[in-house]
Amino acid sequence: MQTTTATSLLLPPPLAADLTKHSWSDVGTGESGATVLRFDRPNGTTVFLKSRPFDTAARPLFDEGERLGWMHAVGLPVPGIASVAGGDHA
C-alpha cells in the first residue's frame, strides 16, 4: 500500500508518515530528469526525495541509489540513502 503525501507523490506508508511531518520545498528537476524535493526537519537535518514516474527510464535512479549506498558504506563523503522504493524494486 502507498500513501499520498502533501507532495502529491505515492510513497510507502513509513516514508510518507515521516516526510509529512516536515516542511518541504521543490528543488526542481535534477540531471536525471527526476523531481527533487527538500524536506527540512525540526532537528536541523535535511532529507532529499528524488522521484520520477516508474517506467524503464526509472532504472537509473535505482542504479544511483545502489552506487550511493555502496560509496557511503565504504566511507566516501556522499549522502546516505534512507529508502529506495517503486514498482517491483521496492
N, C-alpha and C positions, 0 to 999 in steps of 0.2 A: 504494500500500500504506500502511496505517496501523498504528501500534503502540499497544498498550495500556500505559499507564504505571501507576505506583502510585496515581494519582488515579482509576483505572478509566475514563478517557476515551480514546477513539480519537483519536490525534493523528498528523500527518505524522511520519515517522521522524526527520527532523532536529530538529524541535521536541521530540519525545519524548526523544531522546538528550540534548538539552541539559537539559530540565527534570528528568529522573530523577536528575541529579547533585546536585540541591539539595533542602534540606528545604522542606516546604510546609505550609500550613495553610489551612483552609476559612474564607474571609472571610464567606461566606453568599450570599444572593441579592441581586443588585442591583435597581435600579428597572426594568430591562429584563426581569426575570424570569430572567436568566441566572445560572448558578453562577459565583462569583468565587473563584479560588484565588490565594494569595500564595506566591511562591517566593523564598526568601532565598538569595542567592548568597554564597559564602565571601568575595568581594571587597567585600561590604557593599552591593551593589546589590540592588534588589528588582524582581521581574518579576511582573506580574499576568496571569492567564489567565482570560478570560471565555468561557463556553461555554453552549450550550443545544442540545437536540436539533434537528437540521436539519429544518425544515419552512418553510412560507411565513412563519410568525411570526419566523423567524430573520433575515429581511432587515434589521430594524432594527440588528442587530449589525454587518452588513456596512456599512450606511449610517453607523453610528457610527465604524467604522474608517476609512472614507473621509474623513469630516469631521475626525477627529482627525489623520489623516495630512496633510491639507491645512493645518490650523491649525498643526501642528508645522513643516511646511515653510516657512510664512511667518513663523515666529519667535514665535508665540504660546506662552505657558507652559502647554503641555498635554503629557501623556505621549506618547512616540514609540510607534509601532506596529511591532512586530517581525515579525508574521506575521498574515495573515488566511487562513483555510482552511475548507473544508467544502463538501459537495455539489458542484455544478458551478461554485462560485465560487472554488475553490482556485487 
